[in-house]
Amino acid sequence: METEICVADLADCNRDGWWTAWSNWTGCWERCPILDSTRSRECVGQLGNGSFCNGTAAESVSCDGEVNITCYQDGWWGEWTAWSSCPDTCPVMDRNRSRDCVGQIGNGSFCIGDSVQLESCLDYVNVTCDQDGWWGEWLPWSACDVTCGNGTQIRTRVCVGQMGAGSDCAGVDSDVRSCIGSLSGSCEWWGTWSSWSSCDVICGLGNRTRTRECTHAGGVAVDASLCPGESADLQVCLGAVHTGCDADGFWANWASWSICSVTCQGGSRIRERDCVGQSGNGSYCTGPRSETLRCGAGSCQGGMTSATHFNECSKFPNFRVCGIQKTSTTFPLNFLISASFYSQHMKIVVFCWFFNFYH
């Protein structure tokens, strides 16, 4: 039996550590997410080169069967594992890595994405193999090559893994299938209008036409009933000979209404139209050539001045005669007087009322 004397400086002692007693288990709480119940202990007493405690410092047990609660928790991806090795052997294989979806409970969503990834080892090995190639996965189909009607879609794949004197992949690297364009509704539409035809009469009033074709995707002409609207357009026209014909006249379209003649105290707006096409003994157009509408019925806003003669009102910008007065007699607004009346009443005072004209 040997005895080692420890000096006061404990750093010179070599003593193995030992575990303290386990703590109590933590409770299982009825809440989401459901956590594990755990307990722990500590390694104490280890000094110098003494050994550390063997075993784990913590333990856990699942609480899933201990609580009366159902959680709905979406899963999430754990960390990727390390890539698998790439041996220097033929044939050259793929390497892979994986990850786990964790935390999903009840009706919670599962993780979205791949749990395994593959990668060729060709860039990671120092070996030359006579290796036949093999086809990779087909890529997704391309979009339909037309927006309306019948078209085609293409998908492709790549030959991978061929090395040395190995054979290339057998088969085709592309695939084609039929598709229908994604444009909703009808796939027929009108083409552009043709030029107007010549007038169908030499003298007088006639017609001229223009047409258009109903076309399908790709510009192919189809039955006009497949397109909404009309395939022909008709317009009134005059024959090329305008003299020596007995042609009845017809009204052209109305011109736009004029602006109101005044802004207040009552005015009018006018529009006109022309009788065209009449020649020889043909009849003139029936109906009015012009139409009038009342407008500007509001009261005038402004001031008043006076003059001794109607013509003097024109000296004031934006003035007009609104009324006249002699001694104690006042005539109503817009009172009309004759020249003889004016000559007999030389002392009439003319009132000129300011208002705003339309310009």
C-alpha positions as CSV (number, residue, x, y, z in Angstrom):
1,M,0.0,0.0,0.0
2,E,1.3,3.4,-1.0
3,T,0.3,6.7,0.4
4,E,0.6,10.0,-1.5
5,I,0.9,13.2,0.6
6,C,-1.0,16.1,-0.9
7,V,0.4,19.5,-0.2
8,A,-1.7,22.5,0.6
9,D,-1.7,23.5,-3.1
10,L,-4.5,21.4,-4.5
11,A,-3.3,22.0,-8.1
12,D,-0.6,19.4,-7.5
13,C,-3.2,16.7,-6.7
14,N,-4.6,14.2,-9.2
15,R,-8.1,13.2,-8.3
16,D,-10.9,11.6,-10.3
17,G,-14.2,13.4,-10.4
18,W,-17.5,11.9,-9.3
19,W,-21.1,12.6,-10.1
20,T,-23.4,14.4,-7.8
21,A,-26.9,12.9,-7.3
22,W,-29.4,13.4,-10.1
23,S,-31.7,16.3,-9.8
24,N,-35.5,15.8,-9.8
25,W,-37.2,15.3,-13.1
26,T,-38.7,18.5,-14.5
27,G,-42.5,18.4,-14.9
28,C,-44.5,17.7,-18.1
29,W,-46.4,20.9,-18.9
30,E,-49.7,20.8,-20.7
31,R,-48.8,23.4,-23.3
32,C,-47.5,23.4,-26.9
33,P,-44.9,22.6,-28.0
34,I,-44.7,19.6,-25.6
35,L,-41.2,19.6,-24.1
36,D,-39.3,16.6,-22.7
37,S,-38.9,16.0,-19.0
38,T,-35.3,16.3,-18.0
39,R,-32.9,15.8,-15.0
40,S,-29.2,16.7,-14.6
41,R,-26.2,16.1,-12.4
42,E,-22.7,17.6,-12.1
43,C,-19.2,16.1,-12.2
44,V,-17.3,17.4,-9.1
45,G,-14.0,16.8,-7.3
46,Q,-11.9,16.3,-10.4
47,L,-8.3,17.6,-9.9
48,G,-5.1,17.7,-11.9
49,N,-4.8,14.7,-14.2
50,G,-7.6,12.9,-12.5
51,S,-10.3,11.4,-14.8
52,F,-13.5,13.2,-15.7
53,C,-16.7,11.5,-14.8
54,N,-18.0,8.8,-17.2
55,G,-21.5,9.1,-18.5
56,T,-23.9,11.9,-19.4
57,A,-24.7,15.0,-17.4
58,A,-28.3,15.1,-18.5
59,E,-31.2,12.8,-19.3
60,S,-34.5,13.3,-20.9
61,V,-37.8,11.4,-21.5
62,S,-40.7,12.3,-23.8
63,C,-43.8,13.8,-22.2
64,D,-46.0,12.8,-25.1
65,G,-47.8,10.1,-23.1
66,E,-47.9,12.1,-19.9
67,V,-50.0,15.1,-20.9
68,N,-53.6,15.4,-22.0
69,I,-53.2,17.8,-24.8
70,T,-52.9,17.7,-28.6
71,C,-50.6,20.1,-30.3
72,Y,-50.7,21.1,-34.0
73,Q,-47.2,22.1,-34.8
74,D,-45.6,22.5,-38.2
75,G,-42.3,20.6,-38.7
76,W,-39.0,22.2,-39.6
77,W,-35.8,20.8,-41.2
78,G,-32.9,19.8,-39.1
79,E,-29.3,20.3,-40.2
80,W,-28.0,18.5,-43.2
81,T,-25.7,15.5,-42.5
82,A,-22.2,15.5,-43.9
83,W,-21.8,14.4,-47.5
84,S,-21.2,10.7,-47.9
85,S,-17.7,9.7,-49.2
86,C,-16.7,9.3,-52.9
87,P,-14.6,6.1,-53.3
88,D,-12.0,6.0,-56.1
89,T,-13.7,3.0,-57.8
90,C,-15.6,2.4,-61.0
91,P,-18.3,3.0,-61.7
92,V,-18.2,6.5,-60.2
93,M,-21.3,6.8,-58.1
94,D,-23.2,9.7,-56.5
95,R,-22.7,11.0,-53.0
96,N,-25.6,12.0,-50.8
97,R,-26.6,13.9,-47.7
98,S,-29.8,13.9,-45.7
99,R,-31.8,15.9,-43.2
100,D,-34.8,15.1,-40.9
101,C,-38.1,16.9,-40.5
102,V,-38.5,17.5,-36.8
103,G,-41.0,19.0,-34.5
104,Q,-44.1,18.1,-36.5
105,I,-47.1,17.3,-34.2
106,G,-50.7,16.4,-34.8
107,N,-52.1,18.0,-38.0
108,G,-49.2,20.3,-38.3
109,S,-47.7,20.6,-41.8
110,F,-44.8,18.4,-42.8
111,C,-41.6,20.0,-44.0
112,I,-41.5,21.2,-47.6
113,G,-38.6,20.3,-49.7
114,D,-36.2,17.3,-50.2
115,S,-34.9,15.2,-47.3
116,V,-32.1,13.8,-49.5
117,Q,-29.7,15.5,-51.9
118,L,-27.6,13.7,-54.5
119,E,-24.4,14.9,-56.2
120,S,-22.1,13.2,-58.7
121,C,-18.7,12.2,-57.4
122,L,-17.0,12.8,-60.8
123,D,-15.4,16.0,-59.5
124,Y,-14.2,14.4,-56.3
125,V,-12.5,11.2,-57.4
126,N,-9.0,10.6,-58.9
127,V,-9.9,7.8,-61.2
128,T,-10.5,7.3,-64.9
129,C,-13.2,4.8,-65.7
130,D,-14.6,3.4,-68.9
131,Q,-18.1,4.1,-67.7
132,D,-21.3,4.2,-69.8
133,G,-23.4,7.3,-69.4
134,W,-26.9,7.4,-68.0
135,W,-29.8,9.8,-68.4
136,G,-30.4,12.4,-65.7
137,E,-34.0,13.3,-64.7
138,W,-36.2,15.0,-67.3
139,L,-36.4,18.7,-66.7
140,P,-39.9,20.3,-66.3
141,W,-42.0,20.9,-69.5
142,S,-41.6,24.2,-71.1
143,A,-44.5,26.7,-71.4
144,C,-46.8,26.2,-74.4
145,D,-45.4,27.9,-77.4
146,V,-48.7,29.7,-78.2
147,T,-51.1,31.7,-76.1
148,C,-54.2,30.5,-78.0
149,G,-55.0,27.3,-79.8
150,N,-52.9,24.2,-80.4
151,G,-49.2,24.3,-79.6
152,T,-46.3,22.2,-78.3
153,Q,-44.3,21.8,-75.2
154,I,-40.7,20.6,-74.9
155,R,-38.7,18.9,-72.1
156,T,-35.1,17.9,-72.1
157,R,-32.7,15.7,-70.2
158,V,-28.9,15.4,-69.9
159,C,-26.6,12.4,-70.3
160,V,-24.4,12.2,-67.3
161,G,-21.6,9.9,-66.0
162,Q,-20.0,8.9,-69.3
163,M,-16.3,8.4,-68.9
164,G,-13.3,7.2,-70.9
165,A,-14.4,4.7,-73.5
166,G,-17.8,4.2,-72.0
167,S,-20.8,4.5,-74.2
168,D,-22.9,7.6,-74.5
169,C,-26.6,7.5,-73.5
170,A,-28.9,5.7,-75.9
171,G,-32.2,7.5,-76.8
172,V,-33.2,11.1,-77.3
173,D,-32.4,14.1,-75.1
174,S,-35.7,15.9,-75.8
175,D,-39.4,15.1,-75.8
176,V,-42.4,17.0,-77.4
177,R,-46.1,16.9,-76.6
178,S,-49.2,18.8,-77.7
179,C,-50.7,21.6,-75.6
180,I,-53.4,24.2,-75.7
181,G,-52.6,27.9,-75.2
182,S,-53.5,29.5,-71.9
183,L,-55.5,32.5,-73.4
184,S,-59.0,32.4,-72.0
185,G,-62.1,32.9,-74.2
186,S,-62.2,32.7,-78.0
187,C,-59.1,32.2,-80.1
188,E,-60.5,34.0,-83.1
189,W,-60.2,37.8,-83.8
190,W,-60.7,40.3,-86.6
191,G,-57.9,41.2,-89.0
192,T,-57.4,44.8,-90.1
193,W,-60.0,46.6,-92.3
194,S,-59.4,46.7,-96.0
195,S,-59.3,50.0,-97.9
196,W,-62.7,51.6,-98.8
197,S,-64.1,50.5,-102.2
198,S,-65.0,53.0,-104.9
199,C,-68.4,54.6,-104.6
200,D,-71.0,52.3,-106.3
201,V,-72.6,55.2,-108.3
202,I,-71.1,57.7,-110.7
203,C,-73.6,60.4,-110.0
204,G,-75.4,61.2,-106.8
205,L,-75.6,59.4,-103.5
206,G,-74.2,55.9,-103.2
207,N,-72.4,53.5,-100.9
208,R,-68.8,52.3,-100.5
209,T,-67.7,49.3,-98.4
210,R,-64.7,47.8,-96.6
211,T,-64.2,44.3,-95.2
212,R,-62.2,42.4,-92.7
213,E,-61.4,38.7,-92.1
214,C,-62.0,36.6,-89.0
215,T,-58.7,34.8,-88.2
216,H,-57.6,32.0,-85.9
217,A,-54.4,31.7,-84.0
218,G,-51.5,31.8,-86.5
219,G,-53.5,34.1,-88.9
220,V,-55.6,31.4,-90.6
221,A,-58.9,32.8,-92.0
222,V,-62.0,31.1,-90.5
223,D,-65.8,31.5,-90.7
224,A,-66.8,35.1,-89.9
225,S,-69.5,33.9,-87.5
226,L,-66.8,32.9,-85.0
227,C,-65.8,36.5,-84.4
228,P,-68.1,39.0,-82.6
229,G,-69.2,41.9,-84.8
230,E,-69.6,42.5,-88.6
231,S,-67.2,41.5,-91.4
232,A,-68.3,44.4,-93.6
233,D,-68.8,48.2,-93.1
234,L,-70.9,50.5,-95.2
235,Q,-70.5,54.2,-95.7
236,V,-72.5,56.8,-97.7
237,C,-70.6,58.4,-100.6
238,L,-71.0,60.8,-103.6
239,G,-70.4,59.7,-107.1
240,A,-67.4,61.0,-109.0
241,V,-69.5,63.3,-111.2
242,H,-70.9,66.3,-109.3
243,T,-72.3,68.4,-112.1
244,G,-75.1,67.5,-114.6
245,C,-76.6,65.0,-112.2
246,D,-80.0,65.1,-110.7
247,A,-79.0,64.1,-107.1
248,D,-80.9,64.8,-103.9
249,G,-79.0,66.4,-101.2
250,F,-78.5,64.9,-97.7
251,W,-77.5,66.4,-94.4
252,A,-74.0,66.0,-93.2
253,N,-73.3,65.4,-89.5
254,W,-74.1,68.2,-87.0
255,A,-71.2,70.4,-86.1
256,S,-70.4,70.8,-82.3
257,W,-72.4,73.2,-80.3
258,S,-71.0,76.7,-80.0
259,I,-70.1,78.2,-76.6
260,C,-72.8,80.2,-74.9
261,S,-73.0,83.8,-76.1
262,V,-73.0,85.2,-72.5
263,T,-72.3,83.9,-69.1
264,C,-75.4,85.5,-67.5
265,Q,-78.8,87.2,-68.1
266,G,-79.6,84.6,-70.9
267,G,-77.8,83.7,-74.0
268,S,-77.8,81.0,-76.7
269,R,-75.7,78.2,-78.2
270,I,-75.9,77.2,-81.9
271,R,-75.0,74.2,-84.0
272,E,-75.2,73.9,-87.7
273,R,-75.0,71.3,-90.5
274,D,-74.5,71.4,-94.2
275,C,-76.7,70.0,-97.0
276,V,-74.3,68.1,-99.3
277,G,-74.6,66.1,-102.5
278,Q,-77.4,68.1,-104.1
279,S,-77.0,68.7,-107.8
280,G,-79.0,69.4,-110.9
281,N,-82.8,69.0,-110.3
282,G,-82.3,67.0,-107.1
283,S,-84.2,68.0,-104.0
284,Y,-82.6,70.1,-101.4
285,C,-82.4,68.8,-97.8
286,T,-85.5,69.1,-95.7
287,G,-85.4,70.2,-92.1
288,P,-83.5,73.0,-90.3
289,R,-79.9,73.8,-91.0
290,S,-79.3,75.1,-87.5
291,E,-80.5,74.5,-83.9
292,T,-80.4,76.9,-80.9
293,L,-80.4,76.2,-77.2
294,R,-80.8,78.7,-74.4
295,C,-77.9,79.0,-71.9
296,G,-76.4,81.4,-69.3
297,A,-79.6,82.0,-67.5
298,G,-78.0,83.0,-64.2
299,S,-77.9,86.6,-62.8
300,C,-75.0,88.8,-63.7
301,Q,-72.4,89.5,-61.1
302,G,-70.6,92.8,-61.4
303,G,-71.1,96.6,-61.3
304,M,-73.2,99.2,-63.0
305,T,-72.3,102.5,-64.6
306,S,-74.2,105.0,-66.7
307,A,-73.9,106.6,-70.1
308,T,-75.9,109.1,-72.1
309,H,-76.0,107.1,-75.3
310,F,-76.2,103.4,-76.0
311,N,-73.0,103.4,-78.0
312,E,-71.1,104.7,-75.0
313,C,-71.5,101.3,-73.3
314,S,-69.0,99.9,-75.8
315,K,-66.4,102.1,-74.2
316,F,-66.4,99.9,-71.1
317,P,-64.9,96.4,-71.5
318,N,-67.4,93.6,-70.9
319,F,-70.4,96.0,-70.5
320,R,-73.7,95.9,-72.2
321,V,-77.0,97.8,-72.0
322,C,-79.3,96.2,-69.4
323,G,-81.8,99.1,-68.8
324,I,-82.6,102.7,-69.4
325,Q,-84.1,105.3,-67.1
326,K,-85.7,108.8,-67.6
327,T,-86.6,111.0,-64.6
328,S,-88.5,108.6,-62.2
329,T,-89.3,106.0,-64.9
330,T,-87.2,102.8,-64.9
331,F,-87.5,100.5,-67.8
332,P,-87.0,96.7,-67.3
333,L,-83.8,94.8,-68.1
334,N,-83.3,94.1,-71.8
335,F,-85.9,96.8,-72.7
336,L,-85.7,97.5,-76.4
337,I,-86.2,101.0,-77.7
338,S,-86.4,102.4,-81.2
339,A,-84.3,105.2,-82.7
340,S,-87.4,107.5,-82.8
341,F,-88.1,106.8,-79.2
342,Y,-84.5,107.7,-78.3
343,S,-84.6,110.9,-80.4
344,Q,-87.7,112.1,-78.5
345,H,-86.1,111.5,-75.1
346,M,-82.7,113.1,-75.3
347,K,-82.1,113.0,-71.5
348,I,-82.5,109.2,-71.2
349,V,-79.8,107.7,-69.0
350,V,-78.5,104.3,-70.2
351,F,-77.3,101.8,-67.7
352,C,-74.4,99.6,-68.7
353,W,-74.2,96.4,-66.7
354,F,-70.9,94.6,-66.3
355,F,-70.8,90.8,-67.0
356,N,-68.4,88.1,-68.2
357,F,-68.5,87.0,-71.8
358,Y,-67.2,83.6,-72.9
359,H,-64.2,84.1,-75.1
